[in-house]
Amino acid sequence: MSRKEKQTFDTEKEPFPSNLRKLLEERKVSQAALAEYLGITRQAVSLYATGQSYPDIKTFNKITEFFIVSADFMLGKTKIMTTDEYVRFVSEYTGLDEDAVSFLDEINELMAENINILSILIKDLKYSSKHQAILELIAQYFNFQSDTKKYYTLDKDGVIKEYVPEIRNGIAYISPDLIVLTPEILEKAILLKIESALSELRNIYISKKNEDGSSQE
């Protein structure tokens, strides 16, 4: 196809050239190697990568086949690369990345017990009342960044919040009515909450498992 009249710094931001460069970089494929597979010149691939030129339908399809990605991904209609329509649907519906969806599909038959436990953890997000949902706590732990200049408090529901002390005469004043945690103590507190919530949920899981076993006898 003919070259575009737009400047490179505009065209290279378009979906197709952006995704092509992404694939070349992530898969560690040179423009020369892709050009050889496509039966075109390296200069032609360079123009594709900058958006100054676009491939015809036949060459476009060969590019998707080479990288094993969907046409919709190359055109920027989805962020999901896979050509597997089932994985793509589940990924777009749940927000899980395609590798996670593929892995769940793989272990569904081999590790059914683990899938049951994962289902319980997910449902805990919806039905937890006595405690923060375990996945929320784990996310909180992963996202927590230790900063010695920050303080944190626990509210009445046990939810952790960042606390900014009042400054009086250049000195940080902390209300005696608050439970203020340093980052080091907070990290341990989150882990203890995860352990406590897991223990409680495990008891519920074991109890339900025993009930199901009794009903089948």
C-alpha positions in Angstrom: 0.0 0.0 0.0 1.1 3.6 -0.6 2.9 5.6 2.1 1.0 8.0 4.3 1.4 11.7 4.2 1.3 12.0 8.0 4.5 12.4 10.0 6.0 9.3 11.6 5.5 10.6 15.1 1.7 10.6 14.4 1.4 7.3 12.5 3.5 5.2 14.8 1.0 5.7 17.6 -1.7 4.0 15.6 -2.8 0.5 16.8 -1.3 -1.6 14.1 2.2 -0.2 14.1 2.2 0.1 17.9 1.2 -3.6 18.3 3.6 -4.7 15.6 6.6 -3.0 17.4 5.4 -4.5 20.7 5.4 -8.0 19.2 8.8 -7.6 17.6 10.3 -6.4 20.9 8.6 -8.9 23.2 9.2 -11.9 20.9 12.7 -10.7 20.1 12.1 -10.9 16.4 14.1 -8.7 14.1 12.5 -6.8 11.2 14.7 -8.7 8.8 13.5 -12.1 10.2 9.8 -11.0 9.8 10.5 -9.7 6.3 12.1 -13.0 5.2 9.0 -14.9 6.5 6.7 -12.5 4.7 8.7 -12.5 1.5 9.1 -8.7 1.5 12.0 -6.2 2.2 13.1 -5.2 5.6 12.3 -1.6 4.6 8.7 -2.6 4.0 8.5 -4.0 7.6 10.1 -0.8 8.9 7.3 1.2 7.2 4.7 -1.0 8.8 6.3 -0.5 12.2 6.1 3.3 11.9 2.6 3.3 10.4 3.9 4.9 7.2 2.6 2.0 5.2 0.1 -0.9 5.8 0.2 -4.4 4.5 -2.3 -5.9 2.1 -4.8 -8.5 3.4 -2.6 -11.4 2.5 0.5 -10.0 4.2 -1.6 -8.9 7.2 -2.9 -12.4 7.7 0.6 -13.8 7.5 1.8 -11.4 10.2 -1.0 -12.6 12.6 -0.1 -16.3 11.7 3.6 -15.6 12.4 3.0 -14.1 15.8 -0.1 -16.4 16.5 -2.3 -13.4 17.5 -5.8 -12.3 16.5 -6.5 -9.8 13.8 -8.5 -7.8 16.3 -5.4 -7.5 18.6 -3.3 -6.2 15.7 -6.0 -3.6 14.8 -6.3 -2.4 18.4 -9.9 -3.7 18.9 -8.8 -5.8 21.9 -5.8 -6.1 24.2 -6.1 -9.9 24.2 -3.6 -11.5 21.8 -4.8 -15.1 21.7 -6.6 -16.6 18.7 -8.6 -18.9 21.1 -12.1 -17.4 21.1 -13.0 -19.1 24.3 -10.0 -17.8 26.2 -10.5 -14.3 24.7 -14.2 -14.3 25.8 -13.5 -15.3 29.4 -10.5 -12.9 29.6 -12.6 -9.9 28.4 -15.5 -10.9 30.6 -13.6 -11.4 33.8 -10.7 -9.0 33.3 -8.2 -11.9 33.9 -5.3 -11.9 31.5 -5.2 -14.6 28.9 -2.4 -16.6 30.5 -4.4 -16.9 33.7 -7.5 -18.0 31.9 -5.5 -20.6 29.9 -4.0 -21.9 33.2 -7.3 -22.2 34.9 -8.6 -24.2 31.9 -5.6 -26.5 32.1 -5.9 -27.2 35.9 -9.7 -27.5 35.8 -9.5 -31.2 35.2 -6.2 -32.0 36.8 -6.7 -30.1 40.0 -10.4 -29.8 40.6 -9.9 -29.4 44.4 -7.8 -26.3 43.8 -10.5 -24.8 41.5 -13.1 -25.3 44.3 -10.8 -23.4 46.8 -10.3 -20.6 44.3 -14.1 -20.4 43.8 -14.5 -20.0 47.5 -11.9 -17.3 47.7 -13.7 -15.4 44.9 -17.1 -15.8 46.4 -15.6 -14.6 49.7 -15.3 -11.2 48.1 -19.1 -11.0 47.8 -20.2 -12.7 51.0 -17.5 -11.8 53.6 -19.1 -9.9 56.5 -17.0 -10.7 59.6 -13.7 -10.0 57.9 -12.2 -8.3 54.9 -12.3 -10.6 52.0 -9.0 -12.5 51.7 -8.3 -11.5 48.1 -8.7 -7.8 49.2 -6.2 -8.3 52.0 -3.8 -10.1 49.7 -4.1 -7.2 47.1 -3.6 -4.8 50.0 -0.4 -6.6 51.0 0.9 -6.7 47.4 0.2 -3.0 46.9 1.6 -1.9 50.2 4.8 0.1 49.9 6.8 0.7 53.0 7.4 4.4 53.5 8.9 5.4 56.9 7.5 8.9 56.4 3.9 7.6 56.4 1.5 6.5 59.1 -1.5 4.3 58.9 -4.6 3.8 61.1 -7.1 1.0 61.5 -10.8 2.1 61.5 -13.5 0.3 63.5 -14.0 -2.2 60.7 -10.4 -3.1 60.6 -9.8 -1.3 57.3 -6.3 0.2 56.9 -6.1 3.8 55.8 -3.2 6.2 55.4 -3.1 8.8 58.2 -1.8 12.4 57.8 -1.0 13.8 61.3 -1.9 17.4 62.2 1.1 19.7 62.3 1.3 21.9 65.4 4.1 24.3 65.8 6.1 22.3 63.3 5.5 19.0 65.2 3.3 16.2 64.0 0.4 15.7 66.4 -1.2 12.3 66.6 -4.6 12.0 68.3 -4.4 9.7 71.4 -7.7 8.2 70.3 -6.3 6.7 67.2 -4.4 3.4 66.7 -1.5 4.5 64.5 0.7 2.0 62.9 4.2 2.4 61.5 4.8 0.7 58.1 6.7 -2.2 59.7 3.9 -2.9 62.2 1.3 -2.5 59.4 2.9 -5.1 57.2 2.8 -7.6 60.0 -0.8 -6.6 60.8 -1.9 -7.3 57.2 -0.2 -10.7 57.3 -1.9 -11.5 60.6 -5.3 -10.5 59.2 -4.7 -12.7 56.1 -3.8 -15.6 58.4 -6.9 -15.1 60.6 -9.2 -14.7 57.6 -7.8 -17.8 55.9 -8.3 -19.8 59.1 -11.9 -18.7 59.4 -12.6 -19.5 55.7 -10.9 -22.9 56.0 -13.2 -23.8 58.9 -16.2 -22.8 56.8 -14.8 -24.8 53.8 -14.2 -27.9 56.0 -17.6 -27.7 57.5 -19.3 -27.4 54.1 -17.2 -30.3 52.8 -18.3 -32.5 55.7 -22.0 -31.5 55.2 -21.8 -32.4 51.5 -20.2 -35.7 52.3 -22.9 -36.5 54.8 -25.7 -35.6 52.4 -24.2 -38.0 49.8 -24.2 -41.0 52.2 
